[in-house]
């Protein structure tokens, strides 16, 4: 990859990552509902999904997205319904009884296992039409996939990992900072409802976005 193609690809990845969508909403919601560390695991799942699509494209498997649209639609709808379920559960969860004491909330924050958070992020990426479109249609505009060297493949993978991780961690850090300001039972209730609403929004985008 030339320097120009790398910069162009990094810019396109930044736009893809910064633009609000299911991934961003899910990261915000998971941070508010489960904490910054669990959000990092979810982000790892999102990045893994992007690297998988990059691998498909680099290995000439763009035909997969073009020939099995029904499969991707099913995965997208199932992933969206799952996020809506998680959002409703977070929205209806009860706040702690006293200000400054939220053991129930802390217990709920630990109920989500790292493996579940990772799979959540992976499913979000693999079922996101925007990611599918980018890697299976736009990627060839930034690089010649047929003549791409091993070094070029590694450069592309590093750009995807670095840009996507940086943007998503920034979103998670912002949500975590906001969450630390909320400590009262009323605040915890608002926090739960906010995170639940964000997850429902992410699920709805996955189901209805074309």
Secondary structure, 3 states (H helix, E strand, C coil): CCHHHHHHHHHHHHHHHHCCCHHHHHHHHHHHHHCHHHHHHHHHHHHHHHHHHHHHHHCCCCHHHHHCHHHHHHHHHHHHHHHHHHHHHHHHCCCCCECCECHHHHHHHHHCCHHHHHHHHHHHHHCCHHHHHHHHHHHHHCCCHHHCCHHHHHHHHHHHHHHHHHHHHHHHHHHHHHHHCCCCHHHHHHHHHHHHHHHHHHHHHHHHCC
